Amino acid sequence: MNICITPSFLSGRVEIPASKSCAHRALICAALAQGISVISGVSMSKDIEATIGAMTALGADFKINENRIIVTGITEAPEKADINCNESGSTLRFIMPVAAALGTESTFIGRGRLPQRPVDIYKRELSKNGAEFLALEMPYIIRGNLKGGIYNIEGDVSSQFVTGLLFALPLLAEDSEIVLTSCLESRPYVDITIDIMRHFGIKIQEIQNGFHIKGNQKYIPHDEQVEGDYSQAAFFYTANALGADIELENLNENSVQGDKRIIEIIGQACHDGKIGSFRADCSDIPDLVPILTVLGAFGSGESVIYNAKRLKIKESNRLEASASLINSLGGDIEVTDDGLIIRPVQYMHGGEVDSFGDHRIVMAAAIAASAVNSSVIIRGAEAAEKSYPNFFKDYTQLGGKINVINLE
């Protein structure tokens, strides 16, 4: 789907969808608990559907009633399972060790850039501890029974590997340790994991350079209300910085979500209603990078994003895609080895933006389009459905002007 957005003033109220990160984790924990749990407030998206499908293949049952999901946990895992992760890296990396812990021979498939996203850490560490990769490229096939032990994990590749192991290791008979061999980036996502697991009765002990996980733990059924998603709220917070008047609802002020830092960064950059500049270490907040480039592009000074090298292996190369977005609209942005340098320009004009199939690029482009001088065309705007299916519905209700167009 290709769309044309005419610049407009955005105002009104928007209910921020539930945190995708929290929903993934709550649904997995509920599926691993022997009994019935109710997960409320879930905002359905393609990624969440992938996780539900994965845990269904492993023996859980999900009954969906709007944003309320009744989960009956796994009582007996199947011998074999086919698991379609679609484009969800979270689903792939969270479920791989869980399937191995359950002893289910599992085939993992996916599409888009997912087959290129690395799982080398699992190939090495799961294979050392009882599991076996029968195929080293997607479709991956894993069989065997995961065992407790020492898991050496690089913390600067993706926190998703740590989260996947945290889900799986309490199920094993033996105790285990996750030893971080480098600094853990995106630490707030691991904090979310540990917090939600605690709600389901699982205890994780943090130790020097890692985590100790006792074996023979049981997930306990629990009813969980999923809080609003600060990574999605960031688009509307930034719209406000650009001049919109949007009231954001459904956010937990005490959230441990790392992307809550968008409030702090905007506070540092904006003074007296004007955007200046900022420096942002994005090692813990990679999902904010596309919308931060929009914030910086409208600033009066040079802004710098750094420690974001891992964005090269997301749904797109998000450093290159974010730069392309801004430069297509008249901005001046340079890609560095680990981030971006955003230089001020006299004004941002309209233009044509390629989504690169990335939901966050689409939504960042839409926010930029509300504040430029002429219309913006976004190619592949349907990518927003991956995490926020109602984004354009909410955008138009706030006053956004969108037309679907045909492009050759």
C-alpha positions in Angstrom: 0.0 0.0 0.0 1.3 3.4 -1.0 -0.1 6.5 0.7 0.2 10.3 0.3 0.1 12.4 3.4 -0.7 16.1 3.3 0.8 18.1 6.2 -1.8 18.8 8.9 -2.1 19.8 12.5 -2.6 16.7 14.8 -4.6 17.1 17.9 -6.9 15.1 20.2 -6.6 12.0 22.3 -5.0 8.7 21.4 -5.0 5.5 23.4 -1.6 4.0 23.1 -1.7 0.3 22.2 -0.5 -2.3 24.7 3.3 -2.9 24.9 4.3 -5.5 22.4 7.3 -6.4 24.5 5.1 -7.0 27.6 2.5 -8.9 25.6 5.0 -11.3 24.1 6.4 -12.1 27.5 3.0 -12.4 29.3 1.6 -14.7 26.7 4.7 -17.0 26.8 4.6 -17.2 30.6 0.9 -17.9 30.6 1.4 -20.7 28.0 4.1 -22.3 30.2 1.8 -22.2 33.3 -0.3 -25.4 33.8 -3.7 -23.8 34.3 -5.7 -20.9 33.0 -4.4 -17.3 32.8 -6.1 -14.2 31.5 -4.0 -11.6 29.6 -5.9 -8.4 29.2 -5.3 -5.3 27.2 -3.4 -7.0 24.4 -3.1 -5.1 21.1 -3.1 -7.7 18.3 -0.4 -7.4 15.6 1.4 -9.7 13.3 4.2 -10.2 15.8 1.8 -11.1 18.6 -0.1 -13.4 16.3 3.2 -15.2 15.6 4.0 -15.7 19.3 0.4 -17.0 19.9 0.8 -19.4 16.9 4.2 -20.6 18.2 2.9 -21.4 21.7 -0.2 -23.0 20.2 2.1 -25.3 18.2 3.8 -26.3 21.4 0.5 -27.3 23.1 -1.0 -24.1 24.7 -4.6 -23.0 23.9 -5.6 -19.3 23.3 -9.1 -18.0 23.2 -9.2 -14.4 22.0 -12.0 -12.1 22.8 -11.1 -8.6 21.5 -8.1 -7.5 23.6 -8.7 -10.2 26.3 -6.9 -13.6 25.8 -7.7 -16.7 27.9 -4.6 -18.9 27.9 -4.7 -22.6 28.9 -1.1 -23.6 29.5 0.8 -26.5 28.1 0.1 -29.8 29.9 2.0 -32.1 27.4 4.2 -30.8 24.7 4.1 -32.5 21.3 6.9 -34.5 19.9 7.2 -32.3 16.8 6.0 -28.8 16.0 6.1 -26.5 13.0 6.5 -22.9 14.2 5.9 -19.9 11.8 7.6 -16.8 13.2 6.5 -14.7 10.3 8.8 -11.6 10.6 9.1 -11.6 14.4 12.6 -11.8 15.7 11.2 -11.8 19.2 9.1 -14.9 18.5 12.1 -16.8 16.9 14.6 -16.0 19.7 12.2 -16.4 22.6 10.7 -19.7 21.5 13.8 -21.6 20.2 15.1 -22.4 23.7 11.6 -23.0 25.1 10.9 -25.6 22.5 14.3 -27.3 23.2 13.5 -27.2 27.0 10.1 -28.9 26.3 11.9 -31.6 24.2 9.8 -30.8 21.1 11.6 -31.3 17.7 10.7 -28.0 16.2 10.9 -26.5 12.7 11.1 -22.7 12.6 10.2 -20.7 9.5 9.9 -17.0 8.8 9.9 -14.4 6.0 11.2 -11.0 5.2 14.6 -10.3 6.7 14.0 -12.8 9.5 16.1 -15.6 7.8 19.1 -13.2 7.8 18.8 -12.2 11.5 21.5 -14.1 13.4 20.9 -16.9 15.8 24.6 -18.0 16.0 24.6 -17.7 19.8 21.9 -20.4 20.0 23.6 -22.6 17.5 26.6 -22.6 19.8 25.1 -22.6 23.3 22.0 -24.8 22.8 24.1 -27.3 21.0 26.5 -27.4 24.0 23.7 -28.1 26.4 21.7 -31.0 24.9 19.9 -29.6 21.8 20.9 -30.2 18.2 20.5 -28.0 15.1 19.6 -30.3 12.2 19.5 -27.3 9.9 21.8 -24.3 10.3 19.7 -22.0 8.0 16.0 -21.2 8.0 13.9 -23.3 8.2 15.8 -24.2 11.4 15.2 -27.6 12.9 16.0 -28.2 16.5 15.7 -31.4 18.4 16.9 -32.9 21.7 16.3 -32.0 25.4 17.9 -28.9 26.7 20.0 -29.4 29.8 20.9 -27.0 32.6 24.4 -25.7 32.7 26.5 -22.7 31.8 25.4 -20.5 28.9 27.9 -17.9 27.7 26.0 -15.1 25.9 27.3 -12.0 24.2 25.2 -9.2 25.6 25.8 -6.7 22.8 24.2 -8.7 20.0 20.6 -8.9 21.2 18.9 -9.1 24.6 16.4 -11.4 23.0 18.8 -14.3 23.5 19.0 -13.7 27.2 15.2 -13.4 27.4 14.7 -16.7 25.5 17.0 -18.5 27.9 15.4 -16.9 31.0 12.0 -18.3 29.8 13.4 -21.8 29.2 16.0 -22.6 31.9 13.6 -22.6 34.9 11.8 -25.6 33.3 15.0 -27.8 33.4 15.8 -30.2 36.2 19.3 -28.7 36.7 20.3 -25.2 37.8 21.8 -22.9 35.1 23.8 -19.7 34.7 23.7 -17.2 32.0 27.2 -15.7 31.8 27.4 -12.4 29.9 30.7 -12.2 28.0 30.1 -8.5 27.0 28.0 -5.6 28.2 24.3 -6.3 28.1 22.7 -3.8 25.8 18.9 -3.2 25.8 18.9 -4.1 29.4 15.4 -2.7 30.0 14.0 -5.5 27.9 15.5 -8.1 30.2 14.1 -6.1 33.2 10.7 -6.4 31.6 11.2 -10.2 31.2 12.3 -10.7 34.8 9.4 -8.6 36.1 6.7 -10.4 34.2 8.2 -13.8 35.0 8.0 -12.9 38.7 4.3 -12.3 38.3 4.1 -16.0 37.1 6.0 -17.3 40.0 9.5 -17.6 38.5 12.5 -16.3 40.4 15.7 -15.1 38.6 18.8 -14.3 40.6 21.1 -11.6 39.2 24.8 -12.4 39.8 28.0 -10.7 38.7 28.1 -10.7 34.9 24.9 -12.6 34.5 22.0 -14.6 36.0 21.5 -17.7 38.1 18.4 -19.7 37.3 17.2 -22.5 39.6 15.8 -25.6 37.9 12.5 -27.3 38.6 10.6 -24.1 38.9 6.9 -24.0 37.9 5.1 -21.2 36.1 2.0 -20.4 38.1 -1.2 -19.1 36.3 -1.7 -15.4 36.7 -4.0 -12.7 35.3 -1.9 -9.9 33.7 -3.0 -6.5 32.4 -0.6 -5.4 29.7 0.5 -1.7 29.9 0.7 0.8 27.1 3.8 0.8 24.8 6.2 3.6 25.2 7.9 2.7 21.9 4.6 3.5 20.1 3.9 6.5 22.3 7.3 7.9 21.2 5.8 8.7 17.8 3.1 10.9 19.3 5.4 12.5 21.9 7.6 13.5 19.0 4.6 14.8 17.1 3.9 17.1 20.1 7.5 18.3 20.0 6.9 19.2 16.3 3.8 21.3 17.2 0.9 18.8 17.6 -1.4 18.8 20.6 -2.0 15.2 21.5 -3.1 13.7 24.8 -1.6 10.2 25.3 -3.6 7.7 27.3 -2.9 4.1 28.6 0.6 4.7 29.8 2.1 3.5 33.1 4.2 6.3 34.6 6.1 3.8 36.7 6.9 1.5 33.8 10.3 -0.2 33.5 10.2 0.1 29.7 13.4 1.6 28.4 11.6 3.5 25.6 10.1 5.8 28.3 13.3 7.7 27.8 11.7 9.4 24.9 10.2 11.9 27.4 13.6 12.7 28.9 15.3 13.1 25.4 12.6 15.4 24.2 12.8 17.4 27.5 16.5 17.9 26.9 16.1 18.9 23.3 13.1 21.2 23.5 13.1 24.6 25.2 10.4 27.3 25.0 8.5 25.4 22.4 11.5 25.0 20.1 13.7 22.0 19.2 17.4 22.4 19.7 19.7 19.3 19.6 20.4 16.2 21.6 22.9 13.4 22.0 21.4 9.9 22.6 23.1 6.7 23.6 20.7 4.2 22.0 22.3 1.0 23.3 19.3 0.4 25.5 16.6 2.0 23.3 17.2 0.9 19.7 13.5 1.1 18.7 13.5 4.8 19.3 16.1 5.6 16.6 13.8 6.2 13.6 11.6 8.6 15.5 14.6 10.3 17.1 16.0 11.0 13.6 12.7 12.9 12.9 13.0 14.9 16.1 16.6 15.8 15.3 15.8 16.7 11.7 13.5 19.5 12.8 16.1 20.8 15.4 18.2 23.9 15.2 21.4 22.2 16.2 23.4 19.1 15.4 22.1 15.9 17.0 24.0 12.6 17.4 22.7 9.1 17.9 25.3 6.5 18.9 25.8 3.0 20.2 23.2 1.8 17.7 25.2 -0.6 15.5 22.8 -3.4 16.1 20.1 -1.6 14.1 21.8 -2.8 10.9 20.1 -6.2 11.5 16.5 -5.2 12.3 13.5 -5.5 9.9 15.6 -3.2 7.8 19.1 -1.7 8.2 17.5 0.9 10.4 20.4 3.3 10.3 20.4 3.4 6.5 16.6 3.4 6.3 16.3 6.3 8.9 18.9 8.3 7.0 17.1 7.7 3.7 13.8 8.8 5.3 15.2 12.1 6.5 17.3 12.9 3.4 14.4 12.2 1.1 12.5 15.0 2.9 15.3 17.5 2.6 17.2 16.7 5.8 20.9 16.3 6.2 21.8 13.1 8.0 25.0 11.0 7.9 25.3 7.3 8.8 28.3 6.5 11.1 29.7 3.2 12.1 27.4 3.0 15.1 24.8 5.7 14.7 23.7 8.9 12.9 24.7 12.6 12.8 21.7 14.8 12.1 22.5 18.3 10.9 20.1 21.3 10.9 18.5 22.5 7.7 16.5 25.6 6.9 13.3 23.6 6.3 12.0 20.1 5.6 10.0 19.7 2.4 7.9 16.8 1.1 9.0 13.9 -1.0 8.9 10.2 -1.4 9.9 7.8 1.3 10.6 4.1 1.0 9.5 2.1 4.1 12.0 -0.7 3.5 9.3 -3.0 4.8 9.9 -1.6 8.3 7.0 -0.6 10.6 9.0 1.9 12.5 10.2 3.7 9.4 6.6 4.0 8.2 5.3 5.5 11.4 8.3 7.9 11.8 7.7 9.1 8.2 4.1 9.7 8.9 5.0 11.9 11.9 7.5 13.8 9.8 4.9 14.3 7.1 2.6 16.1 9.5 5.2 18.9 9.9 6.9 19.3 6.5 6.1 21.9 3.8 4.4 19.7 1.2 3.0 16.2 0.7 4.9 13.0 1.5 4.5 9.7 -0.3 5.3 6.6 1.7 5.8 3.4 -0.2 4.9 0.1 1.5 3.0 1.8 4.4 1.2 -1.5 5.2 4.4 -2.4 7.1 3.0 -0.5 10.1 0.6 -3.5 10.7 3.5 -5.5 12.1 3.3 -3.8 15.4 0.5 -1.1 15.3 -2.3 -2.2 12.9 -4.5 0.8 13.9 -1.7 3.4 13.5 -3.2 5.2 10.5 -6.8 5.0 11.9 -5.5 6.8 15.0 -3.5 9.2 12.9 -6.5 10.2 10.8 -8.7 10.6 13.9 -6.1 13.1 15.2 -6.5 15.1 12.0 -4.0 13.4 9.7 -4.8 13.6 6.0 -4.0 10.4 4.1 -4.9 9.1 0.6 -4.1 5.7 -0.8 -2.5 6.0 -4.2 -1.3 3.8 -7.0 2.4 4.0 -8.0 3.9 2.2 -10.9 
